[in-house]
Amino acid sequence: MNKKLADFKDDKIILSGVINISPDSYYEKSVINDKKELSKKIAEFKEYDVDYIDVGAMSTKPVSIYGGQLIDKNTELKRLKKILPELIKLTEKNEILVSLDTQYSECAKYGLELGMDMVNDISGFKTDPKILELLLEYDCDVAIMATNELPGDICGMEKTIESLKSSLLMAEKFGIQKNRIAIDPGFGGWQGRSEECDLDLLKNFDRLKLFKLPIYVGISRKSTIKTLNGGKEPNDRLAGSLVLTNWLIEKGAKIIRTHDVKETRYAINVMNKLKKL
């Protein structure tokens, strides 16, 4: 597909459904193990008008919270090769865009060669700046998360804004057009981050509008919901995720990354109807 971020209407809320091909994900129900499950999941995404599928092969869950271990980029690439070709084939057939959640240029290049549409780099180009070269070469959109050196190493809106500015400056120096970029403040529990970090992002969320770029949020079933007393474990956080999703949309969020596409689509539909009463 050739559709770009800039092609979406200003009032369109973009829905990005999560597919994990990493068995290490903090939310096990988002993990796809075979092509049959993949086909069923993409059919569901099509039914509920999903715009992007955000696929990831490397879990970045906080090990200190959920246990397990992080993998290297070679393992990530190996996992992608098992399922990404089939995923791209199915998404093209169903006219759904594909976003690849990766911090590494080798993995991004593999996905771009297959025809994916966006790179979701939670390091904001800090892990592997070579991703910038690929964005130019393949004319690809990108979502960048606020990061200094490693994802999750920022606390509070002030430092989040500084970090996003530094990533945007990197993109500008490479000649990446701003209308190809979405910004992500980076919600959730990370090593060494306190609950106050998320609360400060929420209290000052409106400030992200200063960038005049699409705001990308991934709060689905994250510890952010636990901080707001919406469920101790990921399996209990659906209701809280839906409430926070609509609250963030009212505050200016444009792209919603979710594990629960049906419920999120219905929640957005209800809010849209209510606003027209």
SVG drawing of the C-alpha trace seen along z (x, -y; Angstrom):
<svg xmlns="http://www.w3.org/2000/svg" viewBox="-28 -24 52 47">
<polyline fill="none" stroke="black" stroke-width="0.4" points="0.0,0.0 1.1,-3.6 -1.0,-5.3 1.0,-7.6 0.4,-9.2 -0.1,-12.5 -3.0,-11.0 -5.2,-10.5 -7.8,-13.2 -7.1,-15.5 -10.1,-14.2 -9.4,-10.5 -8.3,-8.4 -5.9,-5.9 -6.1,-2.4 -3.0,-0.2 -3.6,3.4 -0.8,5.3 0.5,8.6 3.4,10.1 5.5,12.9 7.6,12.8 6.6,15.5 8.1,13.1 5.3,10.5 3.9,9.3 0.4,9.9 0.3,13.5 -3.0,13.2 -1.4,10.9 1.2,13.6 0.7,15.3 2.3,18.7 1.3,19.9 -0.1,18.8 -3.6,20.1 -3.8,17.8 -2.3,15.0 -5.0,15.2 -7.7,15.3 -6.3,12.2 -5.9,10.2 -9.5,11.0 -10.6,9.6 -8.5,6.5 -10.2,6.0 -13.7,6.4 -13.0,3.6 -11.5,1.1 -7.9,1.3 -5.6,-1.0 -2.2,0.5 -0.9,3.7 2.0,3.1 4.1,6.3 6.9,7.0 9.4,9.8 11.3,8.5 9.5,7.9 10.7,4.8 8.7,5.5 10.4,4.5 12.1,7.7 12.2,6.3 8.4,6.3 7.4,9.3 10.5,11.5 12.1,13.3 14.9,11.9 15.6,9.7 16.8,11.1 19.3,9.9 18.6,8.4 19.7,11.7 17.0,13.6 14.5,10.8 15.3,11.1 15.1,14.9 11.6,14.6 10.5,12.0 11.6,14.2 9.3,17.0 6.1,14.9 6.5,11.5 6.3,12.5 2.9,14.2 1.7,11.2 2.6,8.7 0.8,10.9 -2.4,11.0 -2.3,7.3 -1.9,6.3 -4.9,8.5 -7.0,6.8 -5.7,3.3 -4.2,2.9 -0.9,1.0 2.0,2.6 4.2,1.0 7.3,2.9 8.2,2.4 12.0,2.5 15.0,0.5 17.4,2.2 18.2,1.2 18.8,4.9 15.2,5.8 13.7,2.6 15.5,3.2 14.1,6.7 10.6,5.5 10.9,2.6 12.1,4.9 8.9,6.9 6.7,3.8 5.9,2.6 4.7,-1.0 6.1,-2.3 8.9,-1.8 7.9,-2.0 11.2,-2.9 10.8,-3.1 14.4,-4.3 13.8,-7.4 16.8,-6.6 19.1,-6.4 19.7,-2.6 20.6,-2.4 20.7,-5.7 21.1,-3.8 17.3,-3.5 17.3,-7.1 19.1,-6.1 16.3,-3.5 13.5,-6.0 15.0,-8.0 15.7,-5.1 12.3,-3.5 10.2,-6.7 8.8,-5.2 6.8,-6.8 8.1,-6.4 6.9,-6.6 9.5,-7.7 9.3,-7.3 11.0,-9.6 14.4,-8.1 17.8,-9.4 19.9,-6.2 17.7,-3.2 13.8,-3.0 12.2,-3.9 15.1,-6.1 13.1,-9.3 10.8,-10.5 8.4,-13.4 7.0,-15.6 9.8,-18.2 12.5,-15.6 10.2,-13.8 9.8,-17.0 13.6,-17.5 14.2,-13.9 11.6,-14.1 13.2,-17.4 16.6,-15.7 15.2,-12.8 13.4,-15.2 16.6,-17.1 18.3,-13.9 15.6,-13.3 15.8,-16.9 19.5,-16.6 18.8,-13.5 16.2,-15.3 13.2,-13.4 10.0,-15.3 8.2,-16.1 4.8,-15.0 6.2,-11.4 6.8,-11.3 4.5,-10.5 5.7,-11.1 5.2,-8.7 5.7,-10.0 6.4,-6.5 3.9,-5.3 4.4,-2.3 6.7,-0.7 10.4,-0.5 13.5,0.3 13.8,-2.5 10.7,-4.4 8.3,-5.4 4.5,-5.8 5.0,-9.6 6.7,-9.5 3.4,-8.3 1.3,-10.6 3.3,-13.6 2.9,-12.6 -0.8,-12.4 -1.1,-15.7 0.8,-17.5 -0.2,-15.5 -1.6,-18.6 2.0,-20.0 2.8,-17.5 0.6,-19.5 3.5,-22.0 5.1,-19.6 2.1,-19.7 2.7,-16.1 0.5,-13.0 0.7,-11.8 1.1,-8.0 0.1,-6.3 0.6,-2.8 -1.2,-2.4 -3.1,0.9 -2.9,3.1 0.3,1.4 1.3,0.7 0.0,-2.8 -3.5,-1.3 -2.3,0.3 -1.0,-3.1 -4.6,-4.5 -6.1,-1.6 -7.4,0.1 -6.0,3.6 -3.0,5.2 -2.3,7.7 -2.5,7.2 -5.5,9.5 -7.5,7.2 -6.7,3.9 -9.1,3.8 -11.7,1.5 -9.0,-0.9 -7.3,-0.9 -10.6,-1.8 -11.3,-4.7 -7.7,-6.1 -7.8,-5.7 -10.8,-8.0 -9.4,-10.4 -6.1,-10.7 -8.0,-11.1 -9.8,-14.1 -6.4,-15.4 -5.0,-15.1 -3.9,-11.5 -4.1,-10.6 -2.8,-7.0 -3.9,-4.3 -1.9,-1.1 -4.0,1.6 -4.2,5.3 -8.0,5.2 -9.1,3.9 -12.9,4.7 -13.3,3.2 -11.2,0.2 -13.1,-0.5 -16.5,-0.2 -15.3,-2.6 -14.2,-5.1 -17.5,-4.8 -19.5,-5.4 -17.5,-8.5 -17.9,-9.8 -21.7,-9.4 -21.9,-11.0 -20.0,-14.1 -22.6,-14.5 -25.6,-14.5"/>
</svg>
